[in-house]
Amino acid sequence: MAASDPATLRKAVSRLYDAFRESAENVGNVSSIDISIRQHQTMSLVCRLTEDKPNGITLKELAEAMKLAPATVSELVESLVKKNFLQRVQNPEDRRAVQITLTDHGQTLLDECIKCVDALCEELLAGLSASERSAMLGALSKITSKL
């Protein structure tokens, strides 16, 4: 790898991250929703983790996945519960345990964000030839599998 390759990749990832974040922030009237990037990431992770656990995940599972202290994640979850994006549901098997899931309102917001980001991806990919697109997506798949 040439000396400039890591810098080029780092710059590309950084610019893509900024573009995706801006795209997600421009969903409908998101500015009036008052949601932080960290809150959005929390909702996205809850969505992904509950695909395999439709009854919800525990705060501990979420904290481990986020690599954050449970107290920090608890504050994030509480802020999202107050905004009606997440909900706490009593675990039917253990009445002391609480499961975290997305609300319908939270899922709707995430779906809208995904549409905006997908539109940005289509716009970025449209400038590439079929072979360039294939090569780039193949390389990204290899990079992603190493993460």
C-alpha positions in Angstrom: 0.0 0.0 0.0 1.4 3.4 -1.0 2.0 6.0 1.8 -0.9 8.1 0.6 -3.4 5.2 0.4 -4.3 5.2 4.1 -4.7 9.0 4.1 -6.9 8.8 0.9 -9.1 6.1 2.5 -9.3 8.0 5.8 -10.4 11.2 3.9 -13.0 9.3 1.9 -14.5 7.6 4.9 -14.6 10.9 6.8 -16.3 12.7 3.9 -18.8 9.9 3.4 -19.6 9.8 7.1 -20.2 13.6 7.0 -22.4 13.3 3.9 -24.4 10.4 5.3 -24.9 12.2 8.6 -26.1 15.4 6.8 -28.4 13.3 4.6 -29.9 11.6 7.6 -30.3 15.0 9.4 -32.2 16.4 6.4 -35.1 13.8 6.8 -38.4 15.7 6.6 -38.4 18.0 9.6 -35.7 16.2 11.6 -34.2 19.4 12.9 -37.4 19.9 14.9 -37.1 16.4 16.3 -34.0 17.3 18.2 -32.1 14.0 17.9 -28.4 13.7 18.3 -26.1 11.5 16.2 -25.5 9.3 19.3 -29.2 8.9 19.8 -29.6 8.0 16.1 -26.8 5.5 16.4 -28.5 4.0 19.5 -31.8 3.6 17.7 -30.1 2.1 14.7 -28.3 -0.4 16.9 -31.5 -1.3 18.8 -33.2 -1.9 15.4 -30.3 -4.2 14.2 -30.1 -6.1 17.5 -33.8 -6.7 17.7 -33.9 -8.3 14.3 -32.8 -11.5 16.1 -34.6 -10.7 19.3 -38.0 -9.2 18.5 -39.1 -9.1 22.1 -36.3 -6.6 22.7 -32.8 -6.4 24.1 -31.5 -5.6 27.6 -29.7 -2.5 28.6 -26.6 -4.6 29.3 -26.7 -6.1 25.8 -27.0 -2.6 24.3 -24.2 -1.2 26.4 -21.9 -4.1 25.4 -22.7 -3.6 21.7 -22.1 0.1 22.0 -18.9 -0.4 24.1 -20.2 2.2 26.6 -20.9 2.1 30.3 -24.4 1.0 31.2 -25.1 4.3 33.0 -24.3 6.2 29.8 -26.5 3.9 27.7 -29.3 4.2 30.3 -29.3 8.0 29.9 -29.4 7.6 26.1 -32.3 5.2 26.3 -34.2 7.4 28.7 -33.9 10.4 26.4 -35.2 8.3 23.5 -38.0 6.9 25.6 -39.1 10.4 26.5 -39.1 11.3 22.8 -41.2 8.1 22.0 -38.5 6.6 19.8 -37.7 3.7 22.1 -39.8 1.8 24.7 -39.1 -0.3 27.7 -41.2 -3.5 27.9 -41.3 -5.8 30.8 -39.7 -9.2 30.1 -42.5 -11.8 30.2 -40.1 -14.4 31.6 -38.5 -12.2 34.2 -40.7 -9.4 35.6 -37.7 -7.6 37.0 -36.0 -7.4 33.6 -36.8 -4.8 31.0 -36.5 -5.2 27.2 -35.7 -2.3 24.9 -37.4 -2.0 21.5 -38.1 0.7 18.9 -41.5 2.3 18.9 -43.4 2.6 15.7 -42.5 6.3 15.7 -38.8 5.4 16.1 -39.0 2.8 13.3 -40.6 5.4 11.0 -37.8 7.9 11.6 -35.2 5.3 10.9 -36.9 4.2 7.7 -37.0 7.8 6.5 -33.3 8.2 7.3 -32.5 5.0 5.4 -34.4 6.3 2.4 -32.4 9.6 2.4 -29.0 7.8 2.8 -30.0 5.3 0.1 -30.8 8.2 -2.3 -27.4 9.7 -1.5 -25.7 6.3 -2.3 -27.6 6.1 -5.6 -26.5 9.6 -6.5 -22.8 8.8 -5.7 -22.9 5.5 -7.5 -24.6 7.0 -10.6 -21.4 8.7 -11.5 -19.5 5.4 -11.9 -19.5 3.0 -14.7 -20.8 -0.5 -14.1 -17.2 -1.9 -13.8 -16.2 0.9 -11.5 -19.3 0.3 -9.3 -18.6 -3.4 -9.2 -14.9 -2.9 -8.3 -15.7 -0.4 -5.6 -18.5 -2.4 -4.0 -16.4 -5.5 -4.1 -13.5 -3.7 -2.4 -15.9 -2.2 0.2 -17.3 -5.7 0.9 -13.7 -7.0 1.6 -13.0 -4.0 3.8 -16.2 -4.4 5.7 -15.6 -8.1 6.3 -12.4 -7.3 8.1 -14.1 -4.8 10.5 
